Every structure is written in C-alpha cells, then in structure tokens.
Amino acid sequence: MKIFIGGFFLVISIYLQAQKVDVITSEFIFNNAPFASCHAATIVELSNQELMVSCFGGPFESSPQTSIWLSSYQNNKWATPNEIANGIINDSTRFACWNPVLFKTKRNTLFLFYKVGVSPRDWFGMIKYSTDEGKSWSSSINLPQLFLGPIKNQPLQLNDGSLLHPSSTESKDLLHWNIHLEKSDSTAKHWQYINIDCDTFNVIQPTILQYGKDSLQLLCRSKQNYIIQSWSFNNGTTWQPLTKTNLQNPNSGIDAVTLSNKMQLLVYNPLLSGKDWMYGRNKLVVAVSNNGINWKDIYTLEDMPSGEFSYPSVIQTKDKLIHIVYTYNRKNIKHIVLKVE
C-alpha cells in the first residue's frame, strides 16, 4: 500500500501483528514527597541499568516555589528526590520552573533541559549538564535568546552527533500554538531554528520518531481533539504540511519512541476533550505501529471514571524493556515497566 504525503510516497504495511504485553514493574516514584504537587516527568537510562527521573514539584503548577526535582533508581529503589534547579533570579524575583527533559548523548553527557517563567507564554529555556551520570551538575545556563530547547519530550541525536530538539510556543493571547524544531551540536551549542508551517492547527509538545535513514515523524498535542503529525524525508531539515492522525487526544501531552525492532510505540490519552481542561486525562494507553499511520492500542495503563493520568515520558532501555513515567493525579509520578513482544 502507498500513501502520498506532500510529494512523497510512503510504502506502508497495513498489517500489525498482535503484541504480547507483560507488566514487569508498577510503582510510585515518591514516598513522602517534599512537595504537594508534581507534574511533567521525564526519564533517562544511566549506566549499569540505573535510571533517573525528573519532574517539577511545588505547591502547585505556576507557583514561584515550584522547582525541578531529581530522583535516581539504584539498588532496586527510588532515592528521595532532591531539588536540582529553581527559578530564583535574584533576591526579590523568583519564577516557576516547568517541564524538565532529561537526555543522555552517545558520548555520555547527561543534559537536563527545563523552562523558567510565569507561564508557558513567557518562559525561557535553561540547561544543566553532567559528565558523571548525574553525581554532579554544572550551574544553570540560559539557552540562547529565543531558543527554548525541548519543550516536553527528548531530543533525537542524529548520526552526525547533532541534536534535534522538539519545541513549540504559545502566544500570549492563548489563540496560537505552533511547533518548531531547534538544532544544536552534541554539546548543546550552536543553535539553529527550523520552522514548520502549522497552517490552522494549534499544536505543541512534539515527539520525534525515526523511519529508516532519513525519514522522521512528529506527533503533536493539539487543540483539535486529535494527535497531529508532520513528516520529514531529509532528517529534519524541512517538514511536510501538518495533517491529522486517526488518534483522538483531549489536548494532553503525549510521548513516543522508536523501538530497537523499528516498531513505533506511543503513550497517549485516547479520549476527547470537554469543558474542563483536565477532561479526558482519566484514561492513558499504549499503542504501537509499524508505519506511523496505522496504530493499535495494546495496553491500558489507567482507565478511571475521573482523575488525571497524563504527560507520559517513555524510553526503551538496553535490555529492551519499556519504561513509562507519568503524572498520577498531580500527587505522584507512576513508573511502569513493560515487556512488549
């Protein structure tokens, strides 16, 4: 079967083999967390199958007291979280911290990207880095002006070492959401802006999937009640016009990963939005695809009459297991480990 997208034919298979899913681990990250509310978790694999999770935590989202926290998984347990960054500007000014993103490069530099500001309409990008698996960190560094870094989901490191950062902006009048990409070298320097024409779509928080040598797909949160996509056939240099997928989503964060067997795996809320902005975040599922076009839900992480289970972050570790972390009612971060065959 062939699908024509923006001047390119994609040869796809419409057959998706049934998947066997085993739950290896289901646990909460925090015991007696030092904050009342937490959100926007991110996970990364360190050496020796160790893990690290970060999120923002504080009295509530947008509070100036909300900061970035880290917790490491060592000796089969999650360590007590420690504050790694805050929004203190000077003695009289402090802003909220938002949306950390952990990422380790092929040369083992560990990055922590995050945002600081009153709201997503006026936040600015920050970065810290570690060269010893997170045992010590650099000071906080401002990203170049007008660059935000990855907004929610991890960068993609290309074969030449450069990093593609999935990013987005929200207008101050709340009417316009736009995605774009930011490209840096492997040390997070020498930044470039890659524009994407969003047309009439309102989209933010893209995640990147890989297909073969040069083909990439962006999947995005939107105000249109569906996940929106764009394709690139030159390793992210240029992007095709946005189109709607067949995946419903209630204006809630998503994440996806290309697995070692080239299967694509997506974690998302599959419901429609309602009057309440949190409506539809009470169900969270895992889906797979072999082409980015045809998706099949294979596992339900949460399905409750009410509640918020949202903002997933997903990775595949070296042992082929799938690790997912997500917000659990703003009170904790849940960690699920799946074996998908």
N, C-alpha and C positions, 0 to 999 in steps of 0.2 A: 504494500500500500504506500502511496506517495501523498504527501501533504505539501501544498505550495505556501510558503511563508515569505513575503517580502522579496520575491525574486529568486528564492532558493527552494529546491525540492528536498524535503526530508523523507528518506525511506524509513518507514517505521513498521514495527510488528504490532498487530492488534491482539496478539495472544499473550496473556500474562499468566504465568504459571502460579498455581496456588502456593502460598507461603505458610510454612510452619513457624509459629512464634512461641518461644518459651520464655517465661519471666524468670530471670536469674536473681534479681535483686529488686526490692521495692522498699524504700526507706525515706525518712526525712533527713535533711542535712543538719538542721539545728535542734539542739536541746537547750532550752532556756536562753534563747537568743537575746542579745543585748539591745534589741530594737523591737518596737511594737509592730512594724510593718516592713515587708520586704517584697521585692519585685525584680523582674528582668535579669534572671540568672544566666550565666554563661559558664561553659565547662571546657576544660582542656586536659589532654593527657600529658603527663610528665614522664620522666624515665622510670624504669622498673615498675611499670603499670600503676604508678601513682597518678592521682587525679587532683585537680584544683577547680574550685567553683568560686565565682564571684557574683555579687548582686548589689543592688543599692538597698539600704536599710535605714530606717529612722522613724520618727513619729508618724509620718505619712508622706506620700508622694508629693513632691514640690516643697516640702519643708526645708528651710535653710539648714536644719540639723541633720538632714538625710545625707549619708556619705556612702562610700564604696567599701565593701567588706570582702574578705577572702577567707576561704576555709579549704584545707588540704585533706586528702584522704590517704592516710598512712596507717599501716598495721591494722587494716580492716576496720577503721573507724574514721569518722569526720572530726577534725580538730575544732576546738572552739574558734569561732570567727574572730578575725582581728581587722580593725579599720586600716585600710591601706591608702585611702585618699579622701579628702574632704573639699568643700567649696569655700574655704576661708581665703579671702582676697587680701584683707588687711584687718586691723584691729576693730574696725567698725562695719565691715562688709563681709557677709557670708552668703553664698548661694547654695541651692540644692545640687546634688550630684545625680546623674542619670545613666542608665543603660551601659554598664561595663561590657567590654568584649575582650575575652582572653584569646590569645593566638600565639602558637609557637612556630617559628620558622624552621626550615630544613637545616639551618645551622645552629638550631637550639637557642636562639634568642626568644625569650618569652616577653610578649607585649601585653600590656593592659591599656586598652583604649577606653575612655569614658567621656561624658559630657558634663559641663557645669553651667548653670544658669537658672533664671527664674522659671523658665518654661522651655519646651521644645521649639518655640518660636524664636527664642533669642539665646539659646545655649551656645557654647563654644567647645571645640574639641581639645582634649587633653590626652597625654600619653605618659606611661611609665614603662620601664623595661628592666628585665633581669637576665643576667647571664649565668646564674647558678640555680636554675629551677625554682625561682621564687623565694630562695632563702634570704636574699637581699634585693632591694629595688633602687632604681635611680630616683632622683627627685621628680616631681611632676613637671612636665614640659608642655607648653602650649603648642598645638599644631599651627602651621602657617595660617595666617588670616584667610578666612572664607573656606577653609577646609575643616571638615568635621570628623573625618575618619569613618570607620564602620559604625553605622547607626545602631544596629541591634545584633546582626549576625556576622560571623567570622569572615575575614578576608580570604581570598584564594591566592595561593602562591603559584605563579606561572613557572614554566620550565627555565626561564632566564633569571629566576630569582625574584622578579618584581612582584609586588603585591597589588591585587585588585580589591579595593575596599567598597562594599556595597553601602551606599549612602542615600540620604534623602533630606528634604527640607519641608518645613511647614510655614505658610505665610502667616503674618501677624493677624490678618483678618479671618483666619481659620478656613478660608474658602479654597485654598490651593495647596495640594500636596504634590510634590514632584520627586522622583527618584533620579539619581545620577550615580556615576562611579568616580572614585578617586584612585589614582595610581601612584604608587611610591616605589622606591627601590627597596631592597630587602632589609635595610636598616631604618625604614620609615622616614626617609628623607627624599628630597627632590620630587615634590608632589605635582601631579597633573590632574586636571579636571576633565572628565569625559561626560559630555552632555547626552541626555536621552530625551527625545521628544515624547512627552506624556500625553499630548493631544488633550482630550477632555477627561482623561482618567485622573482620579485623585489617588495617588499611590505613595507609600512609604515603606521603609524597612525591608528592602530586597534581600534575598538569599541567592547564592550562585550555585549552579550545578554544571558539571562538565560532561561533554559527549565527544569522545574521540580526541583528535589532536587540537582542533581549533574551534569547536562549537561549544558555546556556553548558553545557558538559560537562566534568566532571572525570574523568580517568583516573588510576588509582592502582595503585601496587605493593601487593601483598598477600601474606599467608601462605597463601592459598587456592589457589595454583598457577595463578591467572588474574588478569588485569587487571580491576579493579573500577571501576565507574562511578557517577556521580550526575549529575543534570540540574537546572538552574535555568532558570526561564522568566520571571524578573524581574531579570535582570542580576546574579545572585549574592546577592540579599537572602535568599532561602530556597532550600533544596535538597531534592530528592526522595530517598526511601529508596535506599540503595545496592543495586546489582544486579551480577551477574557478567556480563562480556562473554564472547565466544567466543574470546578471545585468551589462549593459555597464556603463563605467565610464571613463572620459578623464583624468586620473591621477590627480584627485582632491579630497580634503578632504570630508569625509562623517561622519555621526553620526547616532546612532540608540539607541532605548530604549525599554525595555520590559515594556509593559503597565500593569496596575493593573488587567486587564481581561486576561492576559497572551498572548495577541496579541503582535507581534513584529512590531515596526514602524521604518522606515528608511528614512532619508533625504539624497538625493544624486543628483549629476549631471548625467543625463542618456545618454549623448552623447559620441561620440568617440573623441579622441584627434586629433590634427592637427599639422601643423608645428609650430604654435605659441603655447607656453606653456599654454596660457590662453584660447585657443580654446576649446569650449565645456562647458565652465563655464557660458554660457549665458542662460542656462535652468536649473532649480532646481525644483525637485519634491519630493513628499511624497509618500512612498509606505508602504504597510502592508503585513504581512504574519502570518500564524498561526503555521508554522513549520520551518521557516528559509530556506526552499527550494523553495517554490512557492511564488513569490512576485507579488503584484498588485499595480500599481501606482493609487493613489486615489485623488491626488490633485497636481496642478501645482502652485508652489509659484512664479516662474518667467519664462518667455519664450520670449526672445527678440532676434532681429537679431544679436546684439552684446552686449558686456558688461560682467561684472564679478559678479556673484551671487554665492558665494561659502563658503566653510568652515562652514557648519551649526553646531550648538550645539542644542540639543533637550532634554527636560525633560518633565515629566508629574507631575503636581502639585497635591496637596492633593484634590483639587476639581475636579480632573480627566481631566482637560484641558491640551492641548499640547502646550508648549511654544517652539518656534524655533527662534533662532537668527542667522544671517548670514551676511557676508560681502556684502555690496552694492557698487560695483564699487570702492572699496578702499576708498570711501569718507565718508561712514557712516555705521552703523550697523542697520539692519532692524529687528524688533521684530514682529512676527506673533503668534497669539493665535488661536488655532483650537479646535473645539469640534468634536470629531470623534465618531460616533455611528454605 
